[in-house]
């Protein structure tokens, strides 16, 4: 499939009016296809999750719809007649490529059915961008739903070695490529740290750590709180502040009880509402370092976000994180326990943010969007 010719591309996945990282990714990918001269539209969800399945406050964005990309809000994830209708519509449209996101097995029946109908035109190729094959939080039916979804796919893109490994346990023959998660460069250009901290009302002379993104058990925020307690007790690091910016996707009580029992409230700035796209730059640019204390990980959308804003990172030695953050160059890698994370935070501030910036600026060149579109066309071919 020559990529010089104009192609009709459909992206199936979250987009406005839905919010979050997947929606931002799909909209940015659509813009990349447009920049390359292709005809692209996003098919997104009129109902993504029933309300009882969604752990946050709302699934919907408060920001205006993008005016530069075509988005059709039409997929109901729990209505089989809708799946047939959408699949038949795509069959008639005869797109050259459907790019479908896969992040949760519960979406397997809906997406798998739509794709089976669409491919009956014997023209359309389907490429899956697999964020996860094995979910972080397992549920009954995961394997069956994923196997059903995989059948109509022509090829796969993964963004970490762990997801590729999980994929190859289920599907050994179809083409697949691993591509670095592209930069989240759609949140505006970096701004001066002084300006970002003034907007957030954070003191200029603080040492600022940032935990960014929704809060779930596998992301290890409780481990990070224990590490903060160690730093306070040892008094080797002073005038530091951990900013927690993101919405709770589970009960917050355990975290708030932990903060109280550890007595670390004065070292925290808890901003646990959803962070709108227009405010993301302030958090990333205010931070000395972005910290990902995960227990478990495939890849993380926070990493390319940090690369875009040239914020060094501390990550734990789990899943695909260490391969994305070369240790000692663009950040530091710690073992996933509180003592190791505390030591690594101390080491980071001994070295200083500036020592990581030259390698960070160079490494971010690997995270371009045209690498992803090129891989999609190659896999489809």
N, C-alpha and C positions, 0 to 999 in steps of 0.2 A: 504494500500500500504506500505509494510514493507520498512523502509528506509535503512536497512542493505543490501538489494539487489541492484546491479548496475542498474541504470535507464538511459534511453535515455531522455535527457532534451533539449528542444529548448527554448531559450529566444527570444522573439520578442520585439524589442525596439531599441533606438538609441545606436550606438557603432561606433568605428572607421570605416570610416574616419570622421564621425560626431564628434563634440566636445561638451563639457559641462558636467554638473553634472549628467544628466541621462545616458550619455554614460559611464562616469566613474563608475557609480553605476552598470550598466549592466555588464561591463567587470569584475568588482570586484566580482559580484555575480557568474559569470561563473567560475572564479578561485576557489571560495568556493565549488561549485559543483564538480569541478575537484579534489580538495583536499580530498573530501569525497568519491572519487572513481567512480563518475558518468561520463557518456559520454555526453558532452554538446556542443552546438553550438549556436551562436547568429545569428538570421536573422535580419538584419538592413536595412536601407532605402537607396536606390539609389537616391530617391528624397523624402526628408522628408517634406519640405514646398516649394511651389513656392517662388521665390525670393521676390515677392511683399508682401508676408505674413511674411517674416522674418525681425525682427526689428534691428538685429545686422549687423555687417560688413560682416561676412561670417559664414556659418554653419559648415565649415570644419576645421579639426585640421591640424596644421603645424607639428605635432609630428609624429614620425614613428609608423606604425601599430604594435600592440602587437604581439609577435611571439609565445606566449604560449597559446593562445586561438584561436578557430576556429570562424571566422566571415564571413558570407555570405552577401554580399551587393546586395540586389535584390528587395526590396519592393518599389514600386512607389505609394505614398499616394494618387495620383489623377487619377490613371489609372485603371478603374474597370477590364479590361481584365488581368492586372497584378495580381490583388487580387485573381482572380480565378486560375491563373496559380500557384501562390505561395501556395494557399490553397490546391490545388490538389497535389502539390509536398509533402506538409506536411502530407496529408492524406496517401500517399503511404509510406512515411517514418515510420509512426506509432510510433511517440515518445510516451513515457509513460506520460510525462507531457509537456505542453506548458506553460511557464511563460510569461505573456504579460503585458507590462507597459501601464498604461492609465493616461494621464496627460492633454489632451485637447479634448473636444468633437469633434472637427473637424476631429480627427483621427478615430472616431467611425465607419463611413461607411467602411473605408479600413480594419481596424482590425476586425470588426464584420463579414465582408464577408469572410476574410481569415479563421477565426476560424470556421465559419459554414461549410466551405468546409473540413477543416482538421478533424473535428469531425465526418464526415461521415464514418470514419473507425471503429467507435463504440469501440475504444480502448483508444484514447487519452483523458486525463483530462486536463482542462484548468484552471489555477489559475491566477487571475489578481492581480498585485500590483498596487493599486490605489493611485496615488499621489494626484489627485484631482478628485472629482465627480462633484462638482459645481465649475466652473472656477472663478478665481479672476476677470477677465474681460469678462463680459457676451456678447454673440452674438446670433443673431437669429438662431434657430435650435439646440441649445445646448441640450435641454431636449430630443428631438427626436433622435439625434445622440447617446447620452449616453444610452438611452433605447435600441436602436438597438444593441449597443455594448454589453450590459449586458447579453442579452438573451443566448448566447452560453457558458457563463462562469460557471464553476462548483463551484468555491469558490473564496474568496477575501482575500487579505492582505491589511490592511491600516496601516499607520504609524502615525496617530493621531486620537484622539477621535472625532475631528470635521469631518474628512473625513468619519469615521465610521457612524457618525450621518447622514451625507449627503447620504451615501450609503443606510442606512436603511429606508430613506424616499422613495427610489425607489425600493428596493429589500429587503424583510423582511425574506425570507426563506432559501436562500443559505448560506452555512457556511462561516464565516468570522472571522478573527483574527486580533487584533491590535498588532503590533510588533514595538519596537523602531527602528527608522532609524539607520542602523548599521554605525559604524565608517568609515569615509573615511580614511582608513589607507594605501591607495595606492599612496600617494603623498610623501612617504619617511618618515624617522624618524624625530622627532623634532631636531632642532639644537639650539645652544646657542643664546640667544637674541643678544648678542654683534655681533656675526657673521652675523645674519640676518639683523641687522640695518646697519652694514658696507656694505653689499651687496646692500641694498636699499638706501644707503647714507642718513640715518636718524641719527641725533645726539643721542648719548647714554643716555643723561640725560633727554630727552623729555618724557612726559607722552603721550603714543601713544594709540589712539583709532582707531579701524579698522572697516570700513564698507566694507564688502566683498560680491561680487556677482553682477549679472547684475542689472541694475537700472531701476525700473518701479515705477509707482505712488504708488502702494499698499505697497511698501517697505519703504516709509516714509522718504526718504533722505531729502526732503525739511523740514520736521519737525525737523530732526537732525540739519540741518543748523540753524534753528531758535534757537535751544537749544545751539548751539555753540555761537551764537550771545549773548544770555543771559549770558553765562559763561564769555565771554569777557567783557561785560558791568559791571557785578558785581565784576569782578577781584578777585573772591574767588579761582580761579584755574589759575595757571600760568604755562608757559612752556609746554603747551599741543599741540598736533597735531592730527588732524583727517585725517587718510589716507583713501581715497575712492578708492578701487581697484575693478574695474569691468566695463563692457561695458554698455554704454547707450542703452537701448532697447526702448527708446522714444526720442523725440526731446530734446537735451541738453540745448537749449536756455533759457528755463524758469529757469533751475538750475543755469546757468551762470549769468543770470540777477539777481537772488536772491543773489548769492555770492557777486556781485558788490554792490547791494543796501544795504546789511547788513555790508559790509566792513570786511568780515571775511577771505579774501583770504590768509592772512598771517598765519592763523591757519589751513590751509588745504594743503594736498598733493594729488592732483587729478591725479590718474593713471587709466584713463578710457579707456584703451584698454583691450581686452580680456587677461586674465592672463593664460598663458600656464601651464599645469600640473607641469612641472619641476620647476616653480617659486612659486608655491602655498606656500611651506613651509616657504619661506622668509617672506611673509606677515603675516602669522599666528604666527610665532615665534618672529617677531619684535614687536608684539602688547602687551600692558598691558591688554587690554580688547577688545573683539569683541562685536560690538553693532548692534542690529537688531531693528530699530525703527519702525517696521511695523504698518501700519494701519489695516491690515487684514492678517491672516496667517492660514494655515492648519498645516503643519510641515515645517521645513526648513532644506535643506541640509547643511547650514552653521553651524548648531548646532553640528551634529556629526563630522564635520571637526574641529570645535573648541575643542571638547572633545578629538579627536585624538592628537592634538597638545597641549593639556592641557592649553588652553587659557580661562580664565574666561569670562563670557558673561553678557551683559546687554540686556534684551529683553523687549518688551512691553507686556502688559497684554491683548493679543488678541489670539484667536484661540488656537492652541496646544502649543504655545511657553512656557507659564508658567509651564506646566506639565513636560516639558523637561529640564527646568532650575530651580531647586528648589531654591526659593528665600532665599538669605542670606547664601547659602551653596556653590553652584558652580558659583553663579553670583547673579545679582539683577534684579528684575522685576519693571518696571515703567509703569505708565499709558501712553497712546499714545498721549501725548501732550508735547510741547516744555519745559514748565516750569518743569514738572515732570521729564522729561528726563535729564534736566540740573541738577536738584537736585540729581538725582540718580548717574550721572557721578561724581559729587562732593563727594557723599558718598562713591563711590567705591574707589576713590583715597585716601580718609581719612583712609579707612580700609587697602588698599594696596593689590596688587595682591597675595602676599604670603599667605594671610589669607584664600583664596579660594582653594588653591591647594590640601590640603589633601582630602577634599570632592570630588573635581573634579576627582582625581585619582581613588577614590572608585566608583563614579557614572558611570564612563566610562565603567566599567565592564559589565553594562547592555546592551551595544551596540555591541554585538558580532555577526558576520555573521552567525554562526551556529544556532543562535536563529531564524533567518529568514528562512534558508533552512529547519529547522525542522518544522516550521509553514507551509511552502509551502507543504511539504509532508503530514502533518496532514490534511490540508484543502482539498488537492486533494483526500484523502482517505475517 
